[in-house]
């Protein structure tokens, strides 16, 4: 068996840091989130807790303008801007 190296695809997630203990219903079952844990919403809407030290090693804050740039791409072929959203694609010439 040959082992290969992989890296995570760059995806933008939503998360918040909880200020209370709570039970999160995850795809793997119920998990306890402690005060200070991050509650992450995954790419398919699933939620799961993450300890602060792991969160800080894995994620970095995306500023609003960087998020906008990640979904707003200049299309040189058509000399227009293409805005990608989860619902549709809009061309602005």
The 8 nearest C-alpha neighbors of each residue, nearest first, counted from 0:
[[1, 2, 3, 4, 5, 6, 7, 8],
 [2, 0, 3, 4, 5, 6, 7, 8],
 [3, 1, 0, 4, 5, 6, 7, 8],
 [4, 2, 1, 5, 0, 6, 7, 8],
 [3, 5, 2, 6, 1, 7, 8, 0],
 [6, 4, 3, 7, 8, 2, 9, 1],
 [5, 7, 8, 4, 9, 3, 10, 57],
 [8, 6, 9, 5, 10, 57, 4, 58],
 [7, 9, 10, 6, 5, 11, 42, 12],
 [8, 10, 7, 11, 6, 12, 58, 69],
 [11, 9, 8, 12, 42, 7, 41, 69],
 [10, 12, 9, 13, 61, 42, 66, 41],
 [13, 11, 41, 40, 10, 14, 42, 39],
 [12, 14, 40, 39, 11, 15, 41, 38],
 [15, 13, 39, 38, 40, 37, 12, 16],
 [14, 16, 37, 38, 17, 39, 13, 36],
 [15, 17, 37, 36, 35, 38, 18, 14],
 [16, 18, 35, 19, 34, 36, 37, 15],
 [17, 19, 34, 35, 16, 20, 33, 36],
 [20, 18, 34, 17, 21, 33, 35, 32],
 [19, 21, 33, 34, 32, 18, 22, 31],
 [22, 20, 32, 31, 19, 23, 33, 34],
 [21, 23, 31, 30, 32, 29, 24, 20],
 [24, 22, 30, 29, 25, 31, 47, 21],
 [23, 25, 29, 28, 30, 22, 26, 46],
 [26, 24, 28, 27, 47, 29, 46, 23],
 [25, 27, 28, 24, 45, 46, 29, 47],
 [28, 26, 25, 29, 24, 30, 47, 23],
 [29, 27, 25, 26, 24, 30, 23, 47],
 [28, 30, 24, 23, 25, 22, 31, 27],
 [31, 29, 23, 22, 28, 24, 32, 25],
 [30, 32, 22, 21, 23, 33, 29, 20],
 [33, 31, 21, 20, 48, 36, 22, 30],
 [32, 34, 20, 36, 35, 31, 19, 21],
 [33, 35, 19, 18, 20, 36, 17, 32],
 [36, 34, 17, 16, 18, 33, 37, 51],
 [37, 35, 50, 51, 33, 16, 49, 34],
 [36, 38, 16, 49, 15, 48, 39, 17],
 [39, 37, 48, 14, 15, 47, 16, 49],
 [40, 38, 14, 47, 46, 13, 48, 37],
 [39, 41, 46, 13, 45, 44, 14, 12],
 [42, 40, 45, 44, 43, 12, 46, 39],
 [41, 43, 44, 12, 40, 45, 10, 11],
 [44, 42, 41, 45, 40, 46, 12, 26],
 [43, 45, 41, 40, 42, 46, 39, 12],
 [44, 46, 41, 40, 43, 25, 47, 26],
 [47, 45, 40, 39, 25, 41, 44, 38],
 [46, 48, 39, 25, 38, 23, 49, 40],
 [49, 47, 38, 37, 32, 39, 36, 50],
 [48, 50, 37, 36, 54, 38, 51, 47],
 [49, 51, 36, 53, 52, 54, 37, 48],
 [52, 50, 54, 36, 53, 55, 37, 49],
 [53, 51, 55, 54, 50, 56, 49, 57],
 [52, 54, 56, 55, 50, 51, 57, 49],
 [53, 55, 51, 57, 52, 56, 58, 49],
 [54, 56, 52, 53, 57, 58, 51, 59],
 [57, 55, 53, 54, 58, 52, 59, 51],
 [56, 58, 54, 55, 53, 59, 52, 51],
 [59, 57, 55, 54, 56, 60, 53, 12],
 [58, 60, 61, 55, 57, 56, 54, 62],
 [59, 61, 62, 58, 63, 55, 11, 65],
 [62, 60, 65, 66, 63, 59, 11, 64],
 [61, 63, 65, 64, 60, 66, 67, 59],
 [64, 62, 66, 65, 67, 61, 68, 60],
 [63, 65, 67, 66, 62, 68, 61, 69],
 [66, 64, 68, 62, 67, 63, 61, 69],
 [65, 67, 69, 63, 64, 68, 61, 62],
 [66, 68, 64, 65, 69, 70, 71, 63],
 [69, 67, 71, 65, 66, 70, 64, 72],
 [68, 70, 66, 67, 71, 65, 72, 64],
 [71, 69, 83, 68, 67, 82, 72, 66],
 [72, 70, 82, 68, 69, 67, 81, 83],
 [73, 71, 81, 80, 74, 70, 82, 68],
 [72, 74, 80, 75, 81, 79, 71, 78],
 [73, 75, 79, 80, 76, 78, 77, 72],
 [76, 74, 78, 77, 73, 79, 80, 72],
 [77, 75, 74, 78, 79, 73, 80, 81],
 [76, 78, 79, 75, 74, 80, 92, 73],
 [79, 77, 75, 76, 74, 92, 80, 73],
 [80, 78, 92, 77, 74, 91, 73, 81],
 [79, 81, 73, 91, 74, 90, 72, 92],
 [80, 82, 90, 72, 89, 71, 73, 83],
 [81, 83, 71, 89, 88, 70, 84, 80],
 [84, 82, 88, 70, 81, 71, 87, 85],
 [85, 83, 86, 87, 88, 82, 70, 89],
 [84, 86, 87, 83, 88, 70, 82, 42],
 [87, 85, 84, 88, 83, 89, 82, 70],
 [88, 86, 84, 85, 89, 83, 82, 90],
 [87, 89, 83, 82, 84, 90, 81, 86],
 [88, 90, 82, 81, 87, 91, 83, 84],
 [91, 89, 81, 80, 92, 82, 79, 88],
 [90, 92, 80, 79, 81, 89, 82, 78],
 [91, 79, 80, 90, 78, 77, 81, 74]]
